[in-house]
Amino acid sequence: MISEMNEAENNGIPEEAEAAPEEAVNDYRKKAEEYLANWQRTQADFMNYKRRTEQERKEFLLSANAELLRKLLPVLDDLERALDHAPEDGEAQDWLEGTRLVAKKFRSTLESIGVKPVLSLGMTFDPTVHEAVHQDKGPEGTVVGEFQKGYMLHDKLLRPARVIVGNGEEDAKEES
């Protein structure tokens, strides 16, 4: 009760603080610095959390887009296969031209979102982007044929190119 009366007389300042004001100021300063340091740590943790969740969100979207694109690539393969086997005569030219336009639009749409074909023919075999399915005559380690095109989404491989790799034997056409 006496300490409460002393506090009231000293305008709410504890008796110890009045007895040693510099010590009390130093104590309050230390607490304030501690609170500031804790707040700064918490703020840095929150910024790191925001940055990490944003990165995870971007990776999730890229992964989801890649999965969707992997499922659409066979449609483009079928369109290109149909165009490769189109009749040369004048029969059904309107239909053939329409199919060419659809395939061209499909390719340009894929390119606009960052999908690019993997270059294969004549290139050195690269196991990170090519899948060897056969060996044939041709320069060793060089891609001499392509069964299925490969595609990249920005820097990520969507589907490897399925290729024929040269085995080092000279082609009969080159010898003659």
LINCOR-V225497 format. One line per field, one symbol per residue. phi: phi as a letter, one per 20 degrees, with the letter a starting at -180 (. if undefined). A space follows every 10 residues. Layout:
phi: ???
This chain:
phi: .ffffffffe lneggffffc ffffffffff ffffffffff ffffffffff ffffffffff fffffffffg fegfffgfff ffffdffeff fmffffffff ffffffffff ffdoecfefc gneffcffcd cfdadbfqgf mdfdbcebfd cddlddfebf fecddfdnef fgfffe
